[in-house]
């Protein structure tokens, strides 16, 4: 199915071309559960939407190392080469570069319960699902997303007990997978349990749902997020993701008083130029999302083709500080490999080169190395 035809279907499913008469009774593009049930998840389905390149076709010849799925909504945006490269597998994923790891942030070494990562003293990462409606090809958690959970959600009790017994924990980030793919009732119960813990001051959810599954942002979901005073940390990488549906979803969230910040991964050849970032960051402000982090791409296995040099990241963040509103400027950070936390990088004075690595210090004064051929 050519992309322009798919886009016409997504944009107005009342006018499905006659050749697709068979699909009309089954289409409910504005239902988030329909979107998930009808994801593109095989090479054959993908070839109905885009013409694959040799490198993309080769990615499907063996086992695709990272789970593959794209919602029909996001597939309608694949006329953008930048977006296509972030979700369509390529043979480069099978090439493991120097210094790349399955768990680049050392999360497994800080796993306190089957669902909880405790790296910072006052913050924890609560992994509630391994499911995403669309899988980004540079995902930090490619080791686990899209794979069956080894531990059922019924074991969340152990995680709640851990948080309750550690009064130093003030901030809980709920992630996965994508938590907003859970049902309203599950989210309501989970958030209610967390809000019942007196020392938990902040609850955040990390999600790309408003971008890849914007119809999930219903008034009912917004009411739940508002009730439990949740902040959303949303994942945007390019202004081409700001579809009318995504803009409406974010404005609906904002209208319910839900705070939103964005995390943007810096990706080679996709968003590593100032004009692209400026367009994205101003576009986010227009829908009440504060640009928060510009993240150096984590050295997860098979990600070398996505990673820019750290020098390029510094150049970009310095150029942004001098050319756009301070509200539109995020922090440029490296998530220190091995679990050192996010380190804001402002200048070359903070880093030094040792061979093919960049060495820098985290908030504790400890040194960490990031693979960077330069």
C-alpha positions, 0 to 999 in steps of 0.5 A: 500500500503506497504511503500516500494512499495510506495517508489518505485513509488515515486522514479520512477513513470515510473516503477509502479508495474503492480498491480498498472497499474490503477494509472499510468495515474494519477501520476505526483509525481513531480507536487506540486499541484498533491501532494496536491490533492493526500494527505493522509488524512483519516485512510483508505488511511494511512492504505494503506501506513503503518500498524497502531499500536493500539495507532495510530488506536485509534487516529482515533476512535473519532475526531482527534484534529489536522488536519491530512494530509501527502503528498505522498512525505513525506509518502514515508519517513515513513519507518523512525520511527522518521518521522512517529511519527511526522505526524501520529496521536496517542491516546496520542494527546487526553491527555491534560497535566498539563500546556498545552494550546491551545494557549501556546504562547499567540498569540491571546492576541497580535492579532492586526488585523485578520491576524497579531500578534504583540508581539515584538516592531519591529517584527510582525507575519503575518498569511496568511493561515491556510493550510499546505500540511502536519500537524506536530502532535506537532504544536503550532498552532493546534488550527487553522491550517487545519481549514477554515479561518474565515477571507478571504485573501481579508482582508489583506489590514487591515494588510498592513495598520497597518504595514504602520502606525507603523514605528517601525516595521522592521521585518515581519515574514510570517507564517500560516499554510505554506505560500509557499503553496500559488500560485506564483501570490499571494506570489508575490503580498503579498511580493511586497506590504510588500517591498513597505513599507519603514521601513520594513527592513526584510521579512521572510517566515516560511515553511516546504515545502522544506521538505514535498513538495520539488517539490514546489521549482521551478525556478519561485518561487525562482525568486519571493523570490529572487526579494523580498529579502526573508529569509526562516526559514525552519522546519527540525527535523531529518536527515531522512528528507534530501531526495534527493528531499529536498536537491535539493530544498534547493540547488536550493534556495541557487543557487538563493541567498536565505538565509535559516536558520532552526528551529528544535523542540526538540522531545522526542525519536525522536531527543533528542540525540546528534548524531541525532542532529549532523547528522541533523545540518551538513546535513543542512550546506551541503545544505546551511541551517544554524541551527538557533534554537533548540526549546523546544517543546511548551506546546500545548494541547496533546504534553506531549509525545513529550516534553523533560525536559529542563535539557535534552535540556541544556545537549544537547546544551552544548554537541554540543558546545563542539563537532561540528563546531560553524556554526552547533550549533543553539541557544537552546530557550524556547518560553516563554508561554504567549507571552514572546518571545524566550529566549536562554538557555545556562545553569542551572543558568538561570532557577529554579524549582518551583514544576512541572515548570521551571521558567526563565526570558525573555529579559525584565527581566520578569519571565515566567514558562514552564511546566516541570515535570522533 
